[in-house]
Amino acid sequence: MEIKVILHTEETTKDVVERLVKENLDHKVSAYLKKYENKKDAEGTIELKVEKNKKDLFNAKLIANLDTDEFIFEREDYENLDDLVNNLFKHLKEELSSK
């Protein structure tokens, strides 16, 4: 299964978000995604929306559609963008490990 990654973020954070998503997909959740690889016609998308709020902190929403499974995680008011993205992928990994 090829996973399509869709990012919605400001230009100023685009490079950081791309790096973090790649690191998380390659290292944290890659083993958990293997169960979807052998399914014929399986499609996968991971969509990440990151924005700054009125408090000048980061909010984000991660939506993962993997074959017939959908996972949605949201976090608000993070000062550190790395912590925010890593936290979202940590929750995705935990959900995938319980399936």
C-alpha positions in Angstrom: 0.0 0.0 0.0 1.3 3.4 -1.0 0.5 6.1 1.6 -0.3 9.5 0.2 0.8 12.3 2.6 -1.2 15.5 2.6 0.1 18.5 4.5 -1.7 21.7 5.4 0.7 24.1 7.0 2.1 27.6 6.7 5.1 28.1 4.4 7.2 29.0 7.5 6.7 25.6 9.1 6.5 23.4 5.9 10.0 22.1 6.0 9.9 21.2 9.7 6.5 19.5 9.3 7.7 17.5 6.3 10.8 16.3 8.1 8.8 15.3 11.2 6.2 13.4 9.2 8.9 11.5 7.3 10.8 10.7 10.5 7.7 9.4 12.2 6.5 7.4 9.1 10.0 5.9 8.6 10.7 5.1 12.2 7.8 5.1 14.6 4.9 3.7 12.6 6.5 1.8 9.7 6.3 -1.6 11.4 2.6 -1.0 12.3 1.8 -0.1 8.7 3.1 -3.4 7.4 -0.2 -5.2 8.1 -1.8 -3.0 5.3 0.9 -3.8 2.8 -0.4 -7.2 1.7 -4.0 -6.0 1.2 -4.9 -5.8 -2.5 -6.3 -2.4 -3.6 -5.7 -0.9 -0.1 -5.3 2.8 -0.1 -3.8 5.0 2.5 -3.7 8.7 3.2 -2.2 10.6 6.1 -3.4 14.2 6.3 -1.8 16.6 8.8 -3.2 20.1 9.4 -1.0 22.5 11.4 -1.8 26.0 12.3 -1.0 28.7 14.8 -3.8 29.9 17.0 -4.5 33.3 18.5 -2.2 32.5 21.5 0.7 32.0 19.0 0.8 28.3 19.8 0.3 25.4 17.5 -2.8 23.3 16.9 -2.8 20.2 14.7 -5.1 17.5 13.5 -3.9 14.1 12.1 -6.2 12.1 10.0 -5.1 8.7 8.8 -7.2 6.6 6.4 -5.6 3.2 6.1 -7.6 0.8 4.0 -11.0 0.7 5.8 -9.6 2.1 9.1 -9.8 5.8 10.0 -7.9 7.4 12.9 -8.3 11.1 13.9 -6.2 12.8 16.6 -6.2 16.5 17.5 -4.0 18.5 19.9 -4.0 22.2 20.8 -1.8 24.8 22.4 1.7 23.3 21.8 4.6 25.7 21.9 7.0 23.2 20.3 6.1 22.0 16.8 8.3 18.8 17.1 6.5 17.8 20.3 3.1 18.3 18.7 3.7 16.2 15.6 5.6 13.5 17.5 2.7 13.3 20.0 0.1 12.8 17.2 2.1 10.0 15.6 2.7 8.4 19.0 -1.1 8.2 19.4 -1.4 6.8 15.9 1.2 4.1 16.7 -0.6 3.2 19.9 -3.9 2.8 18.0 -2.3 0.7 15.2 -0.6 -1.5 17.8 -3.9 -2.4 19.4 -5.6 -3.4 16.1 
